[in-house]
Every structure is written in structure tokens, then in C-alpha cells.
Amino acid sequence: MTRLNFVLLIAVLASALYLVHNQYESRRLYVELEMANAQIRKSEAENERLQVEKRAQATPLRVEKLAKDRLNMRTATPAITQYVSGGQAGKDAPVGAMP
């Protein structure tokens, strides 16, 4: 009878340790999951902020201002426009090109 009680005591202790280990592992995984979810939310917010910034940077007025300031470009006017005549294009066309 004593031997049976000892075996049952060992089984209860082993199952208790297994239960404690599983609870610890479950809590650790839950914390890891919450940290990953927080990182996802942070990345989504950063992505949204960057999309707004991208839209703000690509406005036509800003692009035109940068073209004038940094690239020294100017708007096309009839005074500075050069027209190419249609007769010259056919002579320089590559072989097999449509006229």
C-alpha cells in the first residue's frame, strides 16, 4: 500500500509540475503574441504616416516648385517651344518601323 501511495504522489507531483510549466509557457507565448500585435499596430501607423507624407510630397505644386528651384526648369511657352517637322521623321525611322 505504501508503494502505491508513493507512486501516486510522484504522479501527482509530476502532473502538477507539468501543469505549472504549461501555464508558464502559455503566459510567455501570450506576452509574445501581444508584443507582436503591438509591433504590427506600430508598423501600420508608420505606414499610414508615410503614405500621407508621400501624398503631400507628390502634389503638382510642390513638384513644379522643385523642378524650377533644383533643376532650373521652366514652364513651356510658345516662345520657347521647338516643333519638329513631319518630313524628317520618316527618313530616320528604323527598318521595319511604320511610316
Secondary structure as the mmCIF struct_conf table of DSSP 4:
data_model
#
loop_
_struct_conf.conf_type_id
_struct_conf.id
_struct_conf.beg_label_comp_id
_struct_conf.beg_label_asym_id
_struct_conf.beg_label_seq_id
_struct_conf.end_label_comp_id
_struct_conf.end_label_asym_id
_struct_conf.end_label_seq_id
HELX_RH_AL_P HELX_RH_AL_P1 THR A 2 GLN A 57
TURN_TY1_P TURN_TY1_P1 ALA A 58 ALA A 58
HELX_RH_AL_P HELX_RH_AL_P2 PRO A 60 ASP A 69
TURN_TY1_P TURN_TY1_P2 ARG A 70 ARG A 70
BEND BEND1 LEU A 71 LEU A 71
TURN_TY1_P TURN_TY1_P3 PRO A 78 ILE A 80
HELX_LH_PP_P HELX_LH_PP_P1 TYR A 83 SER A 85
HELX_RH_AL_P HELX_RH_AL_P3 GLY A 86 LYS A 91
BEND BEND2 ASP A 92 ASP A 92
HELX_LH_PP_P HELX_LH_PP_P2 ALA A 93 PRO A 94
TURN_TY1_P TURN_TY1_P4 VAL A 95 GLY A 96
#
